[in-house]
């Protein structure tokens, strides 16, 4: 292999991170169909942005709607987004737009037409940072539709992925390759675990937490997060040190840490997919490095769990978030998850039950000042409650104190 070929292969191996799409005080709208309305990948994105980046200035709102297409969202875009006024948006359409049949040119043409309308509309309402997401995938075992096989429909979704990629380039937005993230991990997981292991859900379309972790990963990379949660250095002969976001004291094998950036909490079903994707490597790096270890290996105790590592592994750095199944952050993260779940559940009721229907009364608003004032008051009340739930979620973001202890093994 010549130098040019080697360099090209190394570039292809690098994760495809976009530049950051998260300006100061970012307001992130997570938009999509019933897969978004499941409130799994949307919750993973929100909890990651709040806890793992250490940025308390970010707020999120999920706008998922079951059965929706890009055309459907275009009709409610301006009305529904007005309650949140986002500066950042992620979109995930295509699953329903593909019509559950093999790809045809008219399907692609319609999808491109309506995604153009969506992207134009997002820019029109002042959203400056957009991540155009591709559709996901269907499960190669469990997808059963009369109109197409799983392979045929994944081919259809791949065509729609290419349209999203083209539009992202044309509209100068970021791109999230959700489809490939899911297809690649699904193939690897089924080859190892068995075809019965579902990645895109037992109905073939709606994933469980494992598939939603893959979706979140694609969007987080599109949003341009760097994945570096923190770095702790333990010196067996001197003082321990930490990167930004981690106040560290202690010495000679012990680090007493107070962390305002948390590693991502992986639920059991999410953890099962991590051997077949690069979530921990690319997005969840909480690295421990050990200096001046004079034995071949050492025991690392973190929280209630201990593991042994070689001197070489510890010098290079181990990812605590991947190596330890239970972490000192788990309880705090679960409390954050509960708060975000409550907020996102309210957002679904707020949008689908009330806000989207305000469009039906446009003439009444124009012709009846009292009616317009009543709707405005109702909208203000719902926005106030959503903000209260958001504040309750943000209140969970407190520094976590924990201890890392390294003991040489003779």
VENUR-V937445 format. One record per residue. N is the residue number from 0. NEAR is the number of other ideal C-beta (glycine too) atoms within 12 Angstrom. Layout:
n: [N:N]
near: [NEAR:NEAR]
This chain:
n: [0:1:2:3:4:5:6:7:8:9:10:11:12:13:14:15:16:17:18:19:20:21:22:23:24:25:26:27:28:29:30:31:32:33:34:35:36:37:38:39:40:41:42:43:44:45:46:47:48:49:50:51:52:53:54:55:56:57:58:59:60:61:62:63:64:65:66:67:68:69:70:71:72:73:74:75:76:77:78:79:80:81:82:83:84:85:86:87:88:89:90:91:92:93:94:95:96:97:98:99:100:101:102:103:104:105:106:107:108:109:110:111:112:113:114:115:116:117:118:119:120:121:122:123:124:125:126:127:128:129:130:131:132:133:134:135:136:137:138:139:140:141:142:143:144:145:146:147:148:149:150:151:152:153:154:155:156:157:158:159:160:161:162:163:164:165:166:167:168:169:170:171:172:173:174:175:176:177:178:179:180:181:182:183:184:185:186:187:188:189:190:191:192:193:194:195:196:197:198:199:200:201:202:203:204:205:206:207:208:209:210:211:212:213:214:215:216:217:218:219:220:221:222:223:224:225:226:227:228:229:230:231:232:233:234:235:236:237:238:239:240:241:242:243:244:245:246:247:248:249:250:251:252:253:254:255:256:257:258:259:260:261:262:263:264:265:266:267:268:269:270:271:272:273:274:275:276:277:278:279:280:281:282:283:284:285:286:287:288:289:290:291:292:293:294:295:296:297:298:299:300:301:302:303:304:305:306:307:308:309:310:311:312:313:314:315:316:317:318:319:320:321:322:323:324:325:326:327:328:329:330:331:332:333:334:335:336:337:338:339:340:341:342:343:344:345:346:347:348:349:350:351:352:353:354:355:356:357:358:359:360:361:362:363:364:365:366:367:368:369:370:371:372:373:374:375:376:377:378:379:380:381:382:383:384:385:386:387:388:389:390:391:392:393:394:395:396:397:398:399:400:401:402:403:404:405:406:407:408:409]
near: [9:8:9:10:11:12:13:13:13:12:12:11:13:14:25:24:27:29:18:23:37:36:20:14:16:35:32:43:42:51:47:47:35:28:43:47:32:36:37:37:45:41:42:45:52:47:43:43:42:43:44:41:36:27:28:25:20:35:33:43:44:46:43:40:34:22:22:34:33:42:25:26:38:30:20:29:37:27:27:40:35:26:34:36:21:38:28:41:49:51:50:55:47:51:47:38:42:41:25:28:20:24:31:19:13:16:31:29:17:25:39:30:21:32:43:26:27:45:38:22:30:36:25:18:27:20:35:21:33:41:48:48:55:45:49:54:45:43:37:30:25:26:34:19:24:11:19:25:21:30:20:24:39:39:26:38:45:30:30:43:40:27:37:46:31:22:36:30:15:19:30:17:36:38:39:45:37:48:39:31:46:48:35:24:39:38:25:21:31:26:16:16:20:12:17:13:29:33:49:43:33:20:21:29:37:35:41:29:30:40:45:41:45:46:52:51:46:48:49:46:39:43:43:29:41:25:31:26:40:43:31:46:31:44:25:28:16:17:21:33:26:31:27:19:28:35:23:29:19:27:21:20:33:26:40:24:39:24:39:27:40:43:47:45:38:40:25:16:20:38:27:26:39:32:21:30:37:30:39:32:23:30:41:43:32:43:32:46:34:42:27:23:32:17:21:16:23:33:23:36:25:36:25:16:20:19:29:21:33:20:23:16:24:39:25:16:27:33:36:44:40:30:30:31:23:25:33:29:41:29:20:30:38:21:25:35:33:21:29:40:27:25:37:36:25:31:43:31:21:31:40:23:17:26:34:30:19:27:20:15:22:16:11:18:21:11:11:14:12:12:18:19:14:17:28:19:14:23:28:16:18:29:25:17:23:33:23:18:30:32:18:22:35:26:18:31:34:20:23:34:22:37:25:45:30:42:24:25:20:10]
